[in-house]
Amino acid sequence: MTSFYNEEVNWTASNTAREILKLFQDIVATEHITVLMSSDDPLVDKYADEVVLLRDSQISVPIGS
């Protein structure tokens, strides 16, 4: 199962955003699902297993490569 989320944490307070991201992280670990999220918030990167950049609608170099 794959879930898609777009900018769901940018409008929340930072503590609430961390709680939401931790919840996603826990769900991925326990349910063995993939979550794809679109965000420009660097906080999200800290909770991701992999980050892929898009530039001009094209996949760019993943962060850390």
PDBQT receptor file of N, H, CA, C and O in Angstrom, charges set to zero:
ATOM      1  N   MET A   1       0.836  -1.169   0.000  1.00  0.00    +0.000 N 
ATOM      2  CA  MET A   1       0.000   0.000   0.000  1.00  0.00    +0.000 C 
ATOM      3  C   MET A   1       0.881   1.232   0.000  1.00  0.00    +0.000 C 
ATOM      4  O   MET A   1       1.892   1.285   0.700  1.00  0.00    +0.000 OA
ATOM      5  N   THR A   2       0.501   2.205  -0.774  1.00  0.00    +0.000 N 
ATOM      6  H   THR A   2      -0.320   2.162  -1.343  1.00  0.00    +0.000 HD
ATOM      7  CA  THR A   2       1.213   3.472  -0.837  1.00  0.00    +0.000 C 
ATOM      8  C   THR A   2       0.246   4.587  -0.500  1.00  0.00    +0.000 C 
ATOM      9  O   THR A   2      -0.873   4.621  -1.013  1.00  0.00    +0.000 OA
ATOM     10  N   SER A   3       0.668   5.499   0.357  1.00  0.00    +0.000 N 
ATOM     11  H   SER A   3       1.577   5.471   0.774  1.00  0.00    +0.000 HD
ATOM     12  CA  SER A   3      -0.148   6.658   0.709  1.00  0.00    +0.000 C 
ATOM     13  C   SER A   3       0.557   7.911   0.219  1.00  0.00    +0.000 C 
ATOM     14  O   SER A   3       1.784   7.999   0.267  1.00  0.00    +0.000 OA
ATOM     15  N   PHE A   4      -0.215   8.875  -0.248  1.00  0.00    +0.000 N 
ATOM     16  H   PHE A   4      -1.212   8.804  -0.286  1.00  0.00    +0.000 HD
ATOM     17  CA  PHE A   4       0.332  10.126  -0.768  1.00  0.00    +0.000 C 
ATOM     18  C   PHE A   4      -0.128  11.289   0.104  1.00  0.00    +0.000 C 
ATOM     19  O   PHE A   4      -1.301  11.364   0.469  1.00  0.00    +0.000 OA
ATOM     20  N   TYR A   5       0.774  12.182   0.434  1.00  0.00    +0.000 N 
ATOM     21  H   TYR A   5       1.727  12.121   0.138  1.00  0.00    +0.000 HD
ATOM     22  CA  TYR A   5       0.444  13.351   1.237  1.00  0.00    +0.000 C 
ATOM     23  C   TYR A   5       1.136  14.564   0.636  1.00  0.00    +0.000 C 
ATOM     24  O   TYR A   5       2.267  14.477   0.159  1.00  0.00    +0.000 OA
ATOM     25  N   ASN A   6       0.443  15.688   0.665  1.00  0.00    +0.000 N 
ATOM     26  H   ASN A   6      -0.476  15.758   1.053  1.00  0.00    +0.000 HD
ATOM     27  CA  ASN A   6       0.989  16.903   0.087  1.00  0.00    +0.000 C 
ATOM     28  C   ASN A   6       0.858  18.056   1.073  1.00  0.00    +0.000 C 
ATOM     29  O   ASN A   6      -0.248  18.511   1.365  1.00  0.00    +0.000 OA
ATOM     30  N   GLU A   7       1.986  18.523   1.580  1.00  0.00    +0.000 N 
ATOM     31  H   GLU A   7       2.885  18.153   1.343  1.00  0.00    +0.000 HD
ATOM     32  CA  GLU A   7       2.040  19.711   2.423  1.00  0.00    +0.000 C 
ATOM     33  C   GLU A   7       1.159  19.636   3.662  1.00  0.00    +0.000 C 
ATOM     34  O   GLU A   7       0.686  20.671   4.131  1.00  0.00    +0.000 OA
ATOM     35  N   GLU A   8       0.930  18.484   4.190  1.00  0.00    +0.000 N 
ATOM     36  H   GLU A   8       1.314  17.643   3.809  1.00  0.00    +0.000 HD
ATOM     37  CA  GLU A   8       0.024  18.361   5.320  1.00  0.00    +0.000 C 
ATOM     38  C   GLU A   8       0.574  18.904   6.625  1.00  0.00    +0.000 C 
ATOM     39  O   GLU A   8      -0.196  19.162   7.550  1.00  0.00    +0.000 OA
ATOM     40  N   VAL A   9       1.880  19.086   6.728  1.00  0.00    +0.000 N 
ATOM     41  H   VAL A   9       2.506  18.877   5.976  1.00  0.00    +0.000 HD
ATOM     42  CA  VAL A   9       2.444  19.531   7.997  1.00  0.00    +0.000 C 
ATOM     43  C   VAL A   9       2.872  20.990   7.987  1.00  0.00    +0.000 C 
ATOM     44  O   VAL A   9       3.165  21.530   9.053  1.00  0.00    +0.000 OA
ATOM     45  N   ASN A  10       2.921  21.640   6.862  1.00  0.00    +0.000 N 
ATOM     46  H   ASN A  10       2.682  21.201   5.996  1.00  0.00    +0.000 HD
ATOM     47  CA  ASN A  10       3.429  23.007   6.807  1.00  0.00    +0.000 C 
ATOM     48  C   ASN A  10       2.565  24.009   7.565  1.00  0.00    +0.000 C 
ATOM     49  O   ASN A  10       3.079  25.022   8.038  1.00  0.00    +0.000 OA
ATOM     50  N   TRP A  11       1.302  23.757   7.687  1.00  0.00    +0.000 N 
ATOM     51  H   TRP A  11       0.884  22.934   7.302  1.00  0.00    +0.000 HD
ATOM     52  CA  TRP A  11       0.410  24.706   8.345  1.00  0.00    +0.000 C 
ATOM     53  C   TRP A  11       0.262  24.453   9.832  1.00  0.00    +0.000 C 
ATOM     54  O   TRP A  11      -0.454  25.191  10.509  1.00  0.00    +0.000 OA
ATOM     55  N   THR A  12       0.906  23.450  10.351  1.00  0.00    +0.000 N 
ATOM     56  H   THR A  12       1.488  22.850   9.802  1.00  0.00    +0.000 HD
ATOM     57  CA  THR A  12       0.756  23.111  11.761  1.00  0.00    +0.000 C 
ATOM     58  C   THR A  12       1.893  23.695  12.581  1.00  0.00    +0.000 C 
ATOM     59  O   THR A  12       2.938  24.062  12.043  1.00  0.00    +0.000 OA
ATOM     60  N   ALA A  13       1.681  23.778  13.884  1.00  0.00    +0.000 N 
ATOM     61  H   ALA A  13       0.833  23.480  14.321  1.00  0.00    +0.000 HD
ATOM     62  CA  ALA A  13       2.750  24.182  14.794  1.00  0.00    +0.000 C 
ATOM     63  C   ALA A  13       3.869  23.158  14.728  1.00  0.00    +0.000 C 
ATOM     64  O   ALA A  13       3.621  21.992  14.422  1.00  0.00    +0.000 OA
ATOM     65  N   SER A  14       5.093  23.573  15.008  1.00  0.00    +0.000 N 
ATOM     66  H   SER A  14       5.294  24.520  15.256  1.00  0.00    +0.000 HD
ATOM     67  CA  SER A  14       6.236  22.675  14.827  1.00  0.00    +0.000 C 
ATOM     68  C   SER A  14       6.135  21.418  15.693  1.00  0.00    +0.000 C 
ATOM     69  O   SER A  14       6.501  20.337  15.233  1.00  0.00    +0.000 OA
ATOM     70  N   ASN A  15       5.654  21.527  16.925  1.00  0.00    +0.000 N 
ATOM     71  H   ASN A  15       5.356  22.406  17.299  1.00  0.00    +0.000 HD
ATOM     72  CA  ASN A  15       5.521  20.321  17.761  1.00  0.00    +0.000 C 
ATOM     73  C   ASN A  15       4.476  19.380  17.192  1.00  0.00    +0.000 C 
ATOM     74  O   ASN A  15       4.664  18.163  17.204  1.00  0.00    +0.000 OA
ATOM     75  N   THR A  16       3.381  19.929  16.697  1.00  0.00    +0.000 N 
ATOM     76  H   THR A  16       3.229  20.917  16.687  1.00  0.00    +0.000 HD
ATOM     77  CA  THR A  16       2.340  19.104  16.089  1.00  0.00    +0.000 C 
ATOM     78  C   THR A  16       2.862  18.464  14.816  1.00  0.00    +0.000 C 
ATOM     79  O   THR A  16       2.567  17.301  14.541  1.00  0.00    +0.000 OA
ATOM     80  N   ALA A  17       3.632  19.208  14.037  1.00  0.00    +0.000 N 
ATOM     81  H   ALA A  17       3.871  20.153  14.260  1.00  0.00    +0.000 HD
ATOM     82  CA  ALA A  17       4.218  18.661  12.805  1.00  0.00    +0.000 C 
ATOM     83  C   ALA A  17       5.118  17.476  13.135  1.00  0.00    +0.000 C 
ATOM     84  O   ALA A  17       5.072  16.454  12.451  1.00  0.00    +0.000 OA
ATOM     85  N   ARG A  18       5.932  17.605  14.172  1.00  0.00    +0.000 N 
ATOM     86  H   ARG A  18       5.969  18.435  14.727  1.00  0.00    +0.000 HD
ATOM     87  CA  ARG A  18       6.809  16.497  14.584  1.00  0.00    +0.000 C 
ATOM     88  C   ARG A  18       5.988  15.276  15.001  1.00  0.00    +0.000 C 
ATOM     89  O   ARG A  18       6.345  14.144  14.676  1.00  0.00    +0.000 OA
ATOM     90  N   GLU A  19       4.901  15.505  15.714  1.00  0.00    +0.000 N 
ATOM     91  H   GLU A  19       4.610  16.424  15.978  1.00  0.00    +0.000 HD
ATOM     92  CA  GLU A  19       4.033  14.400  16.132  1.00  0.00    +0.000 C 
ATOM     93  C   GLU A  19       3.420  13.696  14.921  1.00  0.00    +0.000 C 
ATOM     94  O   GLU A  19       3.351  12.467  14.888  1.00  0.00    +0.000 OA
ATOM     95  N   ILE A  20       2.975  14.467  13.928  1.00  0.00    +0.000 N 
ATOM     96  H   ILE A  20       3.031  15.465  13.955  1.00  0.00    +0.000 HD
ATOM     97  CA  ILE A  20       2.390  13.893  12.717  1.00  0.00    +0.000 C 
ATOM     98  C   ILE A  20       3.441  13.085  11.956  1.00  0.00    +0.000 C 
ATOM     99  O   ILE A  20       3.168  11.970  11.512  1.00  0.00    +0.000 OA
ATOM    100  N   LEU A  21       4.634  13.646  11.808  1.00  0.00    +0.000 N 
ATOM    101  H   LEU A  21       4.856  14.552  12.168  1.00  0.00    +0.000 HD
ATOM    102  CA  LEU A  21       5.695  12.955  11.084  1.00  0.00    +0.000 C 
ATOM    103  C   LEU A  21       6.123  11.688  11.813  1.00  0.00    +0.000 C 
ATOM    104  O   LEU A  21       6.395  10.672  11.173  1.00  0.00    +0.000 OA
ATOM    105  N   LYS A  22       6.188  11.732  13.135  1.00  0.00    +0.000 N 
ATOM    106  H   LYS A  22       5.967  12.558  13.654  1.00  0.00    +0.000 HD
ATOM    107  CA  LYS A  22       6.525  10.541  13.914  1.00  0.00    +0.000 C 
ATOM    108  C   LYS A  22       5.437   9.481  13.747  1.00  0.00    +0.000 C 
ATOM    109  O   LYS A  22       5.737   8.290  13.666  1.00  0.00    +0.000 OA
ATOM    110  N   LEU A  23       4.188   9.910  13.697  1.00  0.00    +0.000 N 
ATOM    111  H   LEU A  23       3.945  10.877  13.763  1.00  0.00    +0.000 HD
ATOM    112  CA  LEU A  23       3.088   8.974  13.477  1.00  0.00    +0.000 C 
ATOM    113  C   LEU A  23       3.235   8.293  12.123  1.00  0.00    +0.000 C 
ATOM    114  O   LEU A  23       3.075   7.077  12.026  1.00  0.00    +0.000 OA
ATOM    115  N   PHE A  24       3.538   9.061  11.069  1.00  0.00    +0.000 N 
ATOM    116  H   PHE A  24       3.667  10.049  11.147  1.00  0.00    +0.000 HD
ATOM    117  CA  PHE A  24       3.780   8.466   9.748  1.00  0.00    +0.000 C 
ATOM    118  C   PHE A  24       4.934   7.471   9.819  1.00  0.00    +0.000 C 
ATOM    119  O   PHE A  24       4.847   6.374   9.267  1.00  0.00    +0.000 OA
ATOM    120  N   GLN A  25       6.004   7.852  10.491  1.00  0.00    +0.000 N 
ATOM    121  H   GLN A  25       6.074   8.743  10.938  1.00  0.00    +0.000 HD
ATOM    122  CA  GLN A  25       7.177   6.984  10.608  1.00  0.00    +0.000 C 
ATOM    123  C   GLN A  25       6.803   5.666  11.302  1.00  0.00    +0.000 C 
ATOM    124  O   GLN A  25       7.222   4.593  10.868  1.00  0.00    +0.000 OA
ATOM    125  N   ASP A  26       6.023   5.753  12.367  1.00  0.00    +0.000 N 
ATOM    126  H   ASP A  26       5.683   6.626  12.719  1.00  0.00    +0.000 HD
ATOM    127  CA  ASP A  26       5.589   4.557  13.090  1.00  0.00    +0.000 C 
ATOM    128  C   ASP A  26       4.687   3.675  12.232  1.00  0.00    +0.000 C 
ATOM    129  O   ASP A  26       4.818   2.451  12.238  1.00  0.00    +0.000 OA
ATOM    130  N   ILE A  27       3.771   4.302  11.495  1.00  0.00    +0.000 N 
ATOM    131  H   ILE A  27       3.665   5.297  11.490  1.00  0.00    +0.000 HD
ATOM    132  CA  ILE A  27       2.863   3.549  10.624  1.00  0.00    +0.000 C 
ATOM    133  C   ILE A  27       3.647   2.813   9.541  1.00  0.00    +0.000 C 
ATOM    134  O   ILE A  27       3.357   1.654   9.246  1.00  0.00    +0.000 OA
ATOM    135  N   VAL A  28       4.625   3.471   8.953  1.00  0.00    +0.000 N 
ATOM    136  H   VAL A  28       4.860   4.413   9.193  1.00  0.00    +0.000 HD
ATOM    137  CA  VAL A  28       5.463   2.837   7.923  1.00  0.00    +0.000 C 
ATOM    138  C   VAL A  28       6.168   1.613   8.511  1.00  0.00    +0.000 C 
ATOM    139  O   VAL A  28       6.229   0.562   7.873  1.00  0.00    +0.000 OA
ATOM    140  N   ALA A  29       6.693   1.751   9.714  1.00  0.00    +0.000 N 
ATOM    141  H   ALA A  29       6.644   2.605  10.232  1.00  0.00    +0.000 HD
ATOM    142  CA  ALA A  29       7.433   0.654  10.337  1.00  0.00    +0.000 C 
ATOM    143  C   ALA A  29       6.530  -0.512  10.721  1.00  0.00    +0.000 C 
ATOM    144  O   ALA A  29       6.898  -1.671  10.532  1.00  0.00    +0.000 OA
ATOM    145  N   THR A  30       5.369  -0.217  11.251  1.00  0.00    +0.000 N 
ATOM    146  H   THR A  30       5.070   0.724  11.405  1.00  0.00    +0.000 HD
ATOM    147  CA  THR A  30       4.514  -1.303  11.739  1.00  0.00    +0.000 C 
ATOM    148  C   THR A  30       3.630  -1.920  10.663  1.00  0.00    +0.000 C 
ATOM    149  O   THR A  30       3.346  -3.117  10.697  1.00  0.00    +0.000 OA
ATOM    150  N   GLU A  31       3.199  -1.111   9.717  1.00  0.00    +0.000 N 
ATOM    151  H   GLU A  31       3.429  -0.138   9.689  1.00  0.00    +0.000 HD
ATOM    152  CA  GLU A  31       2.283  -1.597   8.679  1.00  0.00    +0.000 C 
ATOM    153  C   GLU A  31       2.999  -1.974   7.381  1.00  0.00    +0.000 C 
ATOM    154  O   GLU A  31       2.390  -2.530   6.468  1.00  0.00    +0.000 OA
ATOM    155  N   HIS A  32       4.297  -1.666   7.308  1.00  0.00    +0.000 N 
ATOM    156  H   HIS A  32       4.792  -1.214   8.050  1.00  0.00    +0.000 HD
ATOM    157  CA  HIS A  32       5.111  -1.985   6.126  1.00  0.00    +0.000 C 
ATOM    158  C   HIS A  32       4.500  -1.385   4.856  1.00  0.00    +0.000 C 
ATOM    159  O   HIS A  32       4.310  -2.068   3.850  1.00  0.00    +0.000 OA
ATOM    160  N   ILE A  33       4.202  -0.095   4.939  1.00  0.00    +0.000 N 
ATOM    161  H   ILE A  33       4.356   0.460   5.756  1.00  0.00    +0.000 HD
ATOM    162  CA  ILE A  33       3.659   0.616   3.780  1.00  0.00    +0.000 C 
ATOM    163  C   ILE A  33       4.652   1.681   3.351  1.00  0.00    +0.000 C 
ATOM    164  O   ILE A  33       5.618   1.966   4.059  1.00  0.00    +0.000 OA
ATOM    165  N   THR A  34       4.411   2.260   2.202  1.00  0.00    +0.000 N 
ATOM    166  H   THR A  34       3.626   2.029   1.627  1.00  0.00    +0.000 HD
ATOM    167  CA  THR A  34       5.208   3.369   1.691  1.00  0.00    +0.000 C 
ATOM    168  C   THR A  34       4.380   4.632   1.767  1.00  0.00    +0.000 C 
ATOM    169  O   THR A  34       3.207   4.641   1.394  1.00  0.00    +0.000 OA
ATOM    170  N   VAL A  35       4.992   5.696   2.251  1.00  0.00    +0.000 N 
ATOM    171  H   VAL A  35       5.945   5.688   2.554  1.00  0.00    +0.000 HD
ATOM    172  CA  VAL A  35       4.335   6.995   2.274  1.00  0.00    +0.000 C 
ATOM    173  C   VAL A  35       5.140   7.922   1.373  1.00  0.00    +0.000 C 
ATOM    174  O   VAL A  35       6.341   8.110   1.572  1.00  0.00    +0.000 OA
ATOM    175  N   LEU A  36       4.480   8.491   0.396  1.00  0.00    +0.000 N 
ATOM    176  H   LEU A  36       3.505   8.339   0.234  1.00  0.00    +0.000 HD
ATOM    177  CA  LEU A  36       5.108   9.486  -0.478  1.00  0.00    +0.000 C 
ATOM    178  C   LEU A  36       4.554  10.842  -0.086  1.00  0.00    +0.000 C 
ATOM    179  O   LEU A  36       3.340  11.039  -0.031  1.00  0.00    +0.000 OA
ATOM    180  N   MET A  37       5.450  11.770   0.185  1.00  0.00    +0.000 N 
ATOM    181  H   MET A  37       6.437  11.610   0.140  1.00  0.00    +0.000 HD
ATOM    182  CA  MET A  37       5.032  13.069   0.675  1.00  0.00    +0.000 C 
ATOM    183  C   MET A  37       5.716  14.167  -0.122  1.00  0.00    +0.000 C 
ATOM    184  O   MET A  37       6.911  14.094  -0.407  1.00  0.00    +0.000 OA
ATOM    185  N   SER A  38       4.951  15.171  -0.473  1.00  0.00    +0.000 N 
ATOM    186  H   SER A  38       3.980  15.230  -0.242  1.00  0.00    +0.000 HD
ATOM    187  CA  SER A  38       5.486  16.337  -1.156  1.00  0.00    +0.000 C 
ATOM    188  C   SER A  38       5.534  17.486  -0.166  1.00  0.00    +0.000 C 
ATOM    189  O   SER A  38       4.513  17.866   0.407  1.00  0.00    +0.000 OA
ATOM    190  N   SER A  39       6.723  18.039   0.035  1.00  0.00    +0.000 N 
ATOM    191  H   SER A  39       7.552  17.730  -0.430  1.00  0.00    +0.000 HD
ATOM    192  CA  SER A  39       6.858  19.132   0.994  1.00  0.00    +0.000 C 
ATOM    193  C   SER A  39       8.114  19.927   0.696  1.00  0.00    +0.000 C 
ATOM    194  O   SER A  39       9.087  19.408   0.149  1.00  0.00    +0.000 OA
ATOM    195  N   ASP A  40       8.072  21.203   1.069  1.00  0.00    +0.000 N 
ATOM    196  H   ASP A  40       7.282  21.625   1.513  1.00  0.00    +0.000 HD
ATOM    197  CA  ASP A  40       9.279  22.020   0.980  1.00  0.00    +0.000 C 
ATOM    198  C   ASP A  40       9.788  22.356   2.382  1.00  0.00    +0.000 C 
ATOM    199  O   ASP A  40      10.645  23.224   2.545  1.00  0.00    +0.000 OA
ATOM    200  N   ASP A  41       9.260  21.671   3.384  1.00  0.00    +0.000 N 
ATOM    201  H   ASP A  41       8.563  20.966   3.252  1.00  0.00    +0.000 HD
ATOM    202  CA  ASP A  41       9.656  21.882   4.766  1.00  0.00    +0.000 C 
ATOM    203  C   ASP A  41      10.829  20.963   5.103  1.00  0.00    +0.000 C 
ATOM    204  O   ASP A  41      10.673  19.743   5.059  1.00  0.00    +0.000 OA
ATOM    205  N   PRO A  42      12.000  21.513   5.439  1.00  0.00    +0.000 N 
ATOM    206  CA  PRO A  42      13.168  20.688   5.744  1.00  0.00    +0.000 C 
ATOM    207  C   PRO A  42      12.956  19.757   6.944  1.00  0.00    +0.000 C 
ATOM    208  O   PRO A  42      13.670  18.763   7.076  1.00  0.00    +0.000 OA
ATOM    209  N   LEU A  43      12.005  20.053   7.808  1.00  0.00    +0.000 N 
ATOM    210  H   LEU A  43      11.425  20.861   7.701  1.00  0.00    +0.000 HD
ATOM    211  CA  LEU A  43      11.703  19.180   8.936  1.00  0.00    +0.000 C 
ATOM    212  C   LEU A  43      11.302  17.794   8.445  1.00  0.00    +0.000 C 
ATOM    213  O   LEU A  43      11.650  16.794   9.073  1.00  0.00    +0.000 OA
ATOM    214  N   VAL A  44      10.580  17.722   7.337  1.00  0.00    +0.000 N 
ATOM    215  H   VAL A  44      10.298  18.535   6.827  1.00  0.00    +0.000 HD
ATOM    216  CA  VAL A  44      10.117  16.451   6.795  1.00  0.00    +0.000 C 
ATOM    217  C   VAL A  44      11.300  15.551   6.438  1.00  0.00    +0.000 C 
ATOM    218  O   VAL A  44      11.236  14.337   6.631  1.00  0.00    +0.000 OA
ATOM    219  N   ASP A  45      12.371  16.135   5.922  1.00  0.00    +0.000 N 
ATOM    220  H   ASP A  45      12.423  17.121   5.765  1.00  0.00    +0.000 HD
ATOM    221  CA  ASP A  45      13.557  15.361   5.526  1.00  0.00    +0.000 C 
ATOM    222  C   ASP A  45      14.124  14.542   6.683  1.00  0.00    +0.000 C 
ATOM    223  O   ASP A  45      14.655  13.452   6.468  1.00  0.00    +0.000 OA
ATOM    224  N   LYS A  46      14.017  15.053   7.893  1.00  0.00    +0.000 N 
ATOM    225  H   LYS A  46      13.585  15.939   8.068  1.00  0.00    +0.000 HD
ATOM    226  CA  LYS A  46      14.575  14.376   9.064  1.00  0.00    +0.000 C 
ATOM    227  C   LYS A  46      13.840  13.081   9.399  1.00  0.00    +0.000 C 
ATOM    228  O   LYS A  46      14.383  12.223  10.095  1.00  0.00    +0.000 OA
ATOM    229  N   TYR A  47      12.616  12.935   8.910  1.00  0.00    +0.000 N 
ATOM    230  H   TYR A  47      12.175  13.631   8.345  1.00  0.00    +0.000 HD
ATOM    231  CA  TYR A  47      11.809  11.756   9.209  1.00  0.00    +0.000 C 
ATOM    232  C   TYR A  47      11.737  10.786   8.031  1.00  0.00    +0.000 C 
ATOM    233  O   TYR A  47      11.138   9.716   8.140  1.00  0.00    +0.000 OA
ATOM    234  N   ALA A  48      12.339  11.154   6.918  1.00  0.00    +0.000 N 
ATOM    235  H   ALA A  48      12.826  12.023   6.828  1.00  0.00    +0.000 HD
ATOM    236  CA  ALA A  48      12.238  10.345   5.704  1.00  0.00    +0.000 C 
ATOM    237  C   ALA A  48      13.365   9.328   5.615  1.00  0.00    +0.000 C 
ATOM    238  O   ALA A  48      14.492   9.590   6.035  1.00  0.00    +0.000 OA
ATOM    239  N   ASP A  49      13.042   8.156   5.056  1.00  0.00    +0.000 N 
ATOM    240  H   ASP A  49      12.127   7.944   4.714  1.00  0.00    +0.000 HD
ATOM    241  CA  ASP A  49      14.076   7.167   4.755  1.00  0.00    +0.000 C 
ATOM    242  C   ASP A  49      14.838   7.565   3.498  1.00  0.00    +0.000 C 
ATOM    243  O   ASP A  49      16.023   7.267   3.353  1.00  0.00    +0.000 OA
ATOM    244  N   GLU A  50      14.143   8.237   2.597  1.00  0.00    +0.000 N 
ATOM    245  H   GLU A  50      13.180   8.479   2.715  1.00  0.00    +0.000 HD
ATOM    246  CA  GLU A  50      14.757   8.670   1.337  1.00  0.00    +0.000 C 
ATOM    247  C   GLU A  50      14.102   9.972   0.898  1.00  0.00    +0.000 C 
ATOM    248  O   GLU A  50      12.890  10.143   1.028  1.00  0.00    +0.000 OA
ATOM    249  N   VAL A  51      14.915  10.890   0.376  1.00  0.00    +0.000 N 
ATOM    250  H   VAL A  51      15.899  10.751   0.270  1.00  0.00    +0.000 HD
ATOM    251  CA  VAL A  51      14.419  12.172  -0.127  1.00  0.00    +0.000 C 
ATOM    252  C   VAL A  51      14.817  12.296  -1.588  1.00  0.00    +0.000 C 
ATOM    253  O   VAL A  51      15.981  12.098  -1.937  1.00  0.00    +0.000 OA
ATOM    254  N   VAL A  52      13.861  12.622  -2.439  1.00  0.00    +0.000 N 
ATOM    255  H   VAL A  52      12.916  12.784  -2.155  1.00  0.00    +0.000 HD
ATOM    256  CA  VAL A  52      14.126  12.810  -3.861  1.00  0.00    +0.000 C 
ATOM    257  C   VAL A  52      13.696  14.230  -4.231  1.00  0.00    +0.000 C 
ATOM    258  O   VAL A  52      12.590  14.660  -3.902  1.00  0.00    +0.000 OA
ATOM    259  N   LEU A  53      14.561  14.932  -4.901  1.00  0.00    +0.000 N 
ATOM    260  H   LEU A  53      15.459  14.583  -5.168  1.00  0.00    +0.000 HD
ATOM    261  CA  LEU A  53      14.254  16.292  -5.323  1.00  0.00    +0.000 C 
ATOM    262  C   LEU A  53      13.626  16.308  -6.698  1.00  0.00    +0.000 C 
ATOM    263  O   LEU A  53      13.985  15.518  -7.571  1.00  0.00    +0.000 OA
ATOM    264  N   LEU A  54      12.689  17.212  -6.881  1.00  0.00    +0.000 N 
ATOM    265  H   LEU A  54      12.397  17.854  -6.171  1.00  0.00    +0.000 HD
ATOM    266  CA  LEU A  54      12.116  17.460  -8.206  1.00  0.00    +0.000 C 
ATOM    267  C   LEU A  54      12.579  18.834  -8.662  1.00  0.00    +0.000 C 
ATOM    268  O   LEU A  54      12.515  19.805  -7.907  1.00  0.00    +0.000 OA
ATOM    269  N   ARG A  55      13.035  18.907  -9.878  1.00  0.00    +0.000 N 
ATOM    270  H   ARG A  55      13.086  18.118 -10.491  1.00  0.00    +0.000 HD
ATOM    271  CA  ARG A  55      13.448  20.179 -10.455  1.00  0.00    +0.000 C 
ATOM    272  C   ARG A  55      12.867  20.238 -11.856  1.00  0.00    +0.000 C 
ATOM    273  O   ARG A  55      13.145  19.369 -12.681  1.00  0.00    +0.000 OA
ATOM    274  N   ASP A  56      12.063  21.254 -12.131  1.00  0.00    +0.000 N 
ATOM    275  H   ASP A  56      11.836  21.960 -11.461  1.00  0.00    +0.000 HD
ATOM    276  CA  ASP A  56      11.396  21.391 -13.428  1.00  0.00    +0.000 C 
ATOM    277  C   ASP A  56      10.603  20.137 -13.782  1.00  0.00    +0.000 C 
ATOM    278  O   ASP A  56      10.638  19.654 -14.914  1.00  0.00    +0.000 OA
ATOM    279  N   SER A  57       9.888  19.628 -12.786  1.00  0.00    +0.000 N 
ATOM    280  H   SER A  57       9.859  20.020 -11.867  1.00  0.00    +0.000 HD
ATOM    281  CA  SER A  57       9.032  18.435 -12.936  1.00  0.00    +0.000 C 
ATOM    282  C   SER A  57       9.795  17.162 -13.267  1.00  0.00    +0.000 C 
ATOM    283  O   SER A  57       9.201  16.193 -13.739  1.00  0.00    +0.000 OA
ATOM    284  N   GLN A  58      11.088  17.149 -13.029  1.00  0.00    +0.000 N 
ATOM    285  H   GLN A  58      11.571  17.936 -12.645  1.00  0.00    +0.000 HD
ATOM    286  CA  GLN A  58      11.911  15.976 -13.275  1.00  0.00    +0.000 C 
ATOM    287  C   GLN A  58      12.591  15.551 -11.964  1.00  0.00    +0.000 C 
ATOM    288  O   GLN A  58      12.952  16.387 -11.137  1.00  0.00    +0.000 OA
ATOM    289  N   ILE A  59      12.755  14.236 -11.799  1.00  0.00    +0.000 N 
ATOM    290  H   ILE A  59      12.462  13.556 -12.471  1.00  0.00    +0.000 HD
ATOM    291  CA  ILE A  59      13.460  13.743 -10.628  1.00  0.00    +0.000 C 
ATOM    292  C   ILE A  59      14.912  14.162 -10.709  1.00  0.00    +0.000 C 
ATOM    293  O   ILE A  59      15.580  13.956 -11.721  1.00  0.00    +0.000 OA
ATOM    294  N   SER A  60      15.386  14.748  -9.631  1.00  0.00    +0.000 N 
ATOM    295  H   SER A  60      14.842  14.915  -8.808  1.00  0.00    +0.000 HD
ATOM    296  CA  SER A  60      16.753  15.230  -9.552  1.00  0.00    +0.000 C 
ATOM    297  C   SER A  60      17.541  14.259  -8.671  1.00  0.00    +0.000 C 
ATOM    298  O   SER A  60      17.052  13.173  -8.361  1.00  0.00    +0.000 OA
ATOM    299  N   VAL A  61      18.721  14.630  -8.278  1.00  0.00    +0.000 N 
ATOM    300  H   VAL A  61      19.117  15.513  -8.531  1.00  0.00    +0.000 HD
ATOM    301  CA  VAL A  61      19.580  13.777  -7.461  1.00  0.00    +0.000 C 
ATOM    302  C   VAL A  61      19.003  13.669  -6.060  1.00  0.00    +0.000 C 
ATOM    303  O   VAL A  61      18.688  14.691  -5.450  1.00  0.00    +0.000 OA
ATOM    304  N   PRO A  62      18.853  12.448  -5.528  1.00  0.00    +0.000 N 
ATOM    305  CA  PRO A  62      18.392  12.314  -4.132  1.00  0.00    +0.000 C 
ATOM    306  C   PRO A  62      19.372  12.965  -3.178  1.00  0.00    +0.000 C 
ATOM    307  O   PRO A  62      20.582  12.933  -3.407  1.00  0.00    +0.000 OA
ATOM    308  N   ILE A  63      18.864  13.553  -2.119  1.00  0.00    +0.000 N 
ATOM    309  H   ILE A  63      17.881  13.580  -1.933  1.00  0.00    +0.000 HD
ATOM    310  CA  ILE A  63      19.715  14.157  -1.097  1.00  0.00    +0.000 C 
ATOM    311  C   ILE A  63      20.566  13.067  -0.454  1.00  0.00    +0.000 C 
ATOM    312  O   ILE A  63      20.070  11.984  -0.141  1.00  0.00    +0.000 OA
ATOM    313  N   GLY A  64      21.839  13.358  -0.260  1.00  0.00    +0.000 N 
ATOM    314  H   GLY A  64      22.242  14.238  -0.514  1.00  0.00    +0.000 HD
ATOM    315  CA  GLY A  64      22.743  12.390   0.350  1.00  0.00    +0.000 C 
ATOM    316  C   GLY A  64      23.459  11.514  -0.661  1.00  0.00    +0.000 C 
ATOM    317  O   GLY A  64      24.240  10.641  -0.281  1.00  0.00    +0.000 OA
ATOM    318  N   SER A  65      23.204  11.734  -1.933  1.00  0.00    +0.000 N 
ATOM    319  H   SER A  65      22.570  12.443  -2.242  1.00  0.00    +0.000 HD
ATOM    320  CA  SER A  65      23.885  10.919  -2.956  1.00  0.00    +0.000 C 
ATOM    321  C   SER A  65      25.128  11.602  -3.447  1.00  0.00    +0.000 C 
ATOM    322  O   SER A  65      25.828  11.067  -4.307  1.00  0.00    +0.000 OA
TER     323      SER A  65
